[in-house]
Amino acid sequence: MAKNKPTQAKSVLGLEIGSANTRGFLFDVVENSYRMIASSSAPSTQMQPLFDIGEAVYEVVTRLQEVTGRVLLEKSGELILPAQPNGDGVDQFFVTTSCAPALKVVAAGLLSDVSLESAKKLAYAAYTNLVESIWINDRRPFNQKMDAVLAARPDLIILAGGTDDGASRSVTRTADLITGVLGFLPRGIRPQVLYCGNQALSSQLREAFGRYTSVRTAPNIRPSLEEEVLDPALGELNAMIMEKVLDQIGGLRRISPLCTIPPQLTNQAFHQIIKFLGRQYDPQKGVLGVDVGATYSMAAYANDRVSILNTFNLGLGSGVEELLLKSDIREISRWLAFSITDAQVSDYLWNRSLYPLSVASTIEESALERAAMRQVLRLMMAELEIREALPSSRFEPILLSGSLISRVVDPVQSLFVALDGMQPLGISPLILDKHGILPLLGAIANKNPLLAIQLLESTAFTNLATAISITSKARIGSTLLRARLDYPDGNYFEAEVKQGSILSLPLPSGMSGILRLQPTRRVEIEDFALNREPIKVVGGVCGVVLDARGRPIVLPEDPGKRTDLIKEWEFLLGAA
């Protein structure tokens, strides 16, 4: 292999190793700007019978070679790194993975609405499953709390509490309970501990817990009652999870030395790119990103001050099991515009959980998957509201990612999935990450921010629409307002908006227009004063969408009327 190393990285290979599929992306400089050159996908091979990611990685990179005509691998199968003067190989190599075990976590703190709440936020952000919580003012006796932790069989205990140099005695009492649990359990099944409380106790508790298990410490997540600092502790938590991933996923340690930066967890990288975008857009609204995967789904919010990540054990692969446990099957089947029994819907989805690599082969199966995606998004938004995780109800923009959302062929149907599942308020531009590359861009941005910036501005992303949610208590069919969209060339488009309807005003993707809304009765648009000023809107492939179906969207109980209504909505937006 030649040793000439380029002074500037041009060609970049990115791999996303998922629980169902391994996807590869080749980026390079074209006309002085980074572009995505090619992509490929293959079933992941970290599970039986191979238990090693190498086979899928080799297949993905080989396909990239075939598509591009470039030589990326040596005859021995090794990646050519860095790129050679003749164009072979790549300059940088990045890996993200969502093949993470959902660690069972116990959160421990002092006050339930302060340190314990912050510890829970850590658990919600990572690939974990919160199974128990304990706190100092928990009314259960000491022995019952110990029994509860033992019964939960956690993989990890997160201990927080006490401002720096404060509440030492209370934190020590909670630590004694945890030490008792660790001492009671056999060494092979003792949970790890992450301590992120009063820093005055850090060394003492590291030593106490370290007699029984592995321990990591992080800066206090609540250094004062008013201040919450999660990122350093979240970094430590992700490092603990990545260690388990490296131990459990065969072949990942083998390719790690080749990576430009160590492999990153997909949700961690997704959080990074949303944080970056949050600093670019309107700080009063913030950016919301959602990613629906096979095993996990993610929601990340950021503005110029705060960022929040939530990871859910929901998806359309093995994550279907959790979806069905948390849902009445009718909440999924009600979105189908054809006749099918609830039992058939349930059977299809359970089968999907057993065979996550299966692909919808009929129009009906595609509709079933979109209905399930709506429910995943609905459950995510409901849980975010319960957790009070979103400081705003307005977002600019909403980014839709994940291989499952991106493989919906018709952009109108992608838009419907988002609007029906998330039911955003106010004025929301919706952008589709049609290749599911956002997490990889988050990882790449650590070393090559220019690539991330230029890809975000490229055709790899599709402006779906600017959606405007209009709410009113008027009866169905009543005219709510008249809309006029003025184009830059002086032309305009007018339409009437009726209660219960959804319609699109044509505005090409990327073009700006001025929207004027004239109400004919009392209506509301979240955080916008009607009649006071026109709205500057940006078009998308679905134009500007006026959604007057109400919040929450209510579907008729009668199956026939419900089917007719869904078909009418699809017709009004021109769904295929």
Secondary structure, 3 states (H helix, E strand, C coil): CCCCCCCCCCCEEEEEECCCEEEEEEEEEECCEEEEEEEEEEECCCCCCCCCCHHHHHHHHHHHHHHHCCCCECCCCCECCCCCCCCCCCCEEEEEECCCCCEEEEEEECCCCCHHHHHHHHHHHCCEEEEEEEECCCCCCHHHHHHHHHHHCCCEEEECCCCCCCCHHHHHHHHHHHHHHHHHCCHHHCCEEEECCCHHHHHHHHHHHHCCCCEEECCCCCCCCCCCCCHHHHHHHHHHHHHHHHHHCCCHHHHHHHCCCCCEEHHHHHHHHHHHHHCCCCCCCCEEEEEECCCCEEEEEECCCCEEEEEECCCCCCCHHHHHHCCCCHHHHCCCCCCCCHHHHHHHHHHHHHCCCCCCCCHHHHHHHHHHHHHHHHHHHHHHHHCCCCCCCCCCCEEEECHHHHCCCCHHHHHHHHHHHHCCCCEEEEEEECCCCHHHHHHHCCCCHHHHHHHHCCCCEEEEEEEEECECCCCCCCEEEEEEEECCCCCEEEEEEECCCEEEECCCCCCEEEEEEEECCCCEECCECCCCCCEEEECCCCCEEEECCCCCCCCCCCHHHHHHHHHHHHHHHCCC
